[in-house]
Amino acid sequence: MINYNKQFWNKLTQGYYDLSFDNEGKKNSIQHAWHYLTFKKQKEYLISGQTHLDYACGPGTLIGQFSKSKSLGFDPATNQIKYAISTYSNKNNKFIDNYEEIQEYQKFNILTINGLFEYLTTEEIKNLINQLVKFLHKDAKIIITTPNYSLLFRFIEVISKLFGIINYGNINKNKYSQKKLENLFKDLGFKRYYIKKILNIGVLFSFINFKFAVSLEENIENIFNNKFGFLLMAEIHVKGDKGII
């Protein structure tokens, strides 16, 4: 279904993203603040009584530190799933690396897909979504994040290289703007969706002080009502047998 780049992803250190994460805010790191704020903005969906599928969950940080739902994390990277199982697995949190096993679980109210679309072709994305809606309740929601490819995000890519963060340029297949993402959802047949921009320039101050950066980012977001942001965060309302409303 997806042309998974095993050579790139399997060479990442086991638990790579989670090991750089610190929910107490002691690490003054752009990478940490980036993931923290992204997951924090999804926390409101992952409440008790909901069933949740996190597709491409990596080492399980979103589920392990932000979800109160009954969550299942899937990722084809076996070494990351091994880390997620050993770190975050419990009666509510399960992790698998076999896609076929997803259908063995009950249907889900919430589907999250973070930082994946940019690594897939448009055809792969369409096929993936059409497959995943089969695992969802008729009134489910899909939460997606992907980079907002604008001049600001190109600046972030330069910053990432300067700070020695992994360069993903060689495996990127898609660069989404808000308009391009809207067109994708229309092509998929979705009629009710919302897209907002998150992670503004406030996040860049996290290398100085994490807590100050989080507060600044959130204040800028409130003042400008998500008009600026390095990421696009989409909320799709699913309804009907084919996931179309």
N, C-alpha and C positions, 0 to 999 in steps of 0.2 A: 504493500500500500504506500509506503514511504521509502524513499531511497536514503536510508539511515547511514550517515557518515561515521562508520564504526572507528575508522582510523583516527579521526579527530577526537570524538567524544570519549572513547575508551582509554585514551592516554591521560585524561584528566585524573588528578589525584582523587582517591576515594573520599567522598564527602567534601569535595573542593569548595563549593559555594557555602555549605553550612559551616565549615571550619573558619571561614572569613566573616561569619555572622555572629553578632553579639546583641541579644535582645535587651541587655541592660544599658546599652549606649556608652560603653567604655571605650569602644574603638572609634577613633576619629578617621574614618575611611569613606571615600566616595562610594566605593563598591558596596560596602556594608549599608550605608544610608540608602543607596539606590534600591537594594532588595528589601530593606526594612519598610520603607515608605510604600513600595509597590504592594507588599503583602498586607500592610496595615490598612490600605484602602480597600482590600478585599475581605477583611475580617468580618465586616458587617453582614456578609452573605453566609458565612460559615458558622451558623448558629446551631444550638442544640435542637435536635428533632429533624434536622435535614440530613440527607444522604448526599455525599460529595465525591466526585471523581476529579482528581488532579492529573491531567494527562501531560506527560513529560515532566514528572514531578522532581527529577533530579534526586538530591539526597534527602528530600522530604521536609524541608524547612517550613514551607507554607502550612502543611498539615500539622507538623510536630509542634510548631510554636504559635500558630494563629487560629487553628480550626477547633471549634467545639462541636462540629458535626461528626457524623459517622463517615469517615473518609477512607477512600481507596486511592493510593498513589500508583500510577503506572509510569515506567520508564524503561526503554530498551537497553539502557546502560546497566548491565548487571552489577558492576562494581558500586554504582551509586545506590542501587536498590539494596544491596547488602548493607551498606552504611545506614540507609533509612530504616531497615528492619532492626538493626542492632541498636539504633539510637532512639527511634520514635515509635516503634511498633507497640501497640497495646490493644485492648479490647475494642477500641473505637477506630484505631488507625492501622490499616493494612497496606502492604506494599507488594507489588508484583512486577516482573519483567517480561511476562508472557501475555501478549495482547489478547489471546483467545480466552484467557481466564476472566476477563472483564465481564463477559456474559454470564458467568457463574454467580455474580453478585446481584443483589436487588437493584432495580432501576434507581437513577440518581435525580435529585432535585437541582443540584448545582454541578456544572462542569467548569473547571478552570483550565486555561491554557496560557501559560506565561512564557514569553520569549521563544516562540517556536515558529510562527508564521514567516519570519524573516529568513529561515533556513530551508523553506519549502517552496516548490514551484506552485503557481496558482492552481494547477490541476491537482497536485498532491493535497493542497489545502481543501479544495472542494470535495475530493474523495474522502478525506479524513472526516470532515464535518458531517457528511452524509452518512458515514458509518457510525460516528459517535452519537448522533441523535437517536439511534435505535436503542441506546442504553439509557435514555432519559425519560422521565415522566413527561406527560403532555403539557404540564405547566412549568417546566423547568426553565432555568436561566443558564446562559453560557457567558462566562466572563473571560475576556481575552485581552492580553496586553502585547503590544509589538511597538518597536521604535517608530517615532514620528519623524520620518526622514525629511528634515528641513535643514537650513543652514545651521541652526542651533545644535542639531544632533551630529552634524559633521564635526562641529567643534568638540563635542563629547568624545567622538572617535579619536580625535587628535590628542585630547587629554588622556584617554585610556592608554594610548601608546606611550605617552610621556611618563605615566605612572607605572608602566610595566604590566598593565592588566592585559589579559588574553586578547589577541587580535582575531576577530571573527570575520574579517573582510573576505578571506578566501573561501568561506563556506556560505556566505550570504547569497540568497537566491531572489529575494524580494525586498523592495523598499516601499513601505506603505506611507501614504499621506492619508489624511482623514477622508478625502474624496475617493481615493482608490479603495479604501477599506469599505466605505459605503457602497461602492459599486460591486464589490465582492459579495456583500451580504444580499444585495438585490439579486445578483445572479444566482445565489443559493436559494432564493425564494423567501427570505425572511422579510417581514413587513413591520416588525416592531423592534427597534434597536436604538441604543443611545451610545454615542461616542464622545468621550471627553479627553482633554489633554492633561496629563499628570506629570509630576516631577519637573518643576521649574528650576530656575537658576539657584534657588535657595539650597538645593542639594549639593551644589559645588562647594559650599562653605563647610562641608562635613569633615574635610581634611584638617580644618582648624578646630572645630568643636561640633561633635555629632548632635547634641541636644539643641544647640543654637540653630544648626542647619535644618533640623526637623521642624522647629518652631517657625523659622523664616519661610520655609517651603510651604507650610500649611497656611500661613498668613497671606503670602502672595497668592496662593490658590483661591482663598476666600475673597480677597480684594478684587482680583481680576476674573473670578468665576471660570477658572480653567481655560482661559483663552490662550495660555502658553504652556508648553510642556514637552519634555523630551520623549515621553511615551504616549501612545494612544491606548486608552482603556475602553473597551466596548462591552456593553451589556445587551445581550440578545434575549428576548422573551420567546420561548419555544412553545408552540401549541399545535396539536394535531398529530396524526400518525406519522407524518413525514417531517415533523419539526417545523412546520410552516404556520404562521399566524395570519 
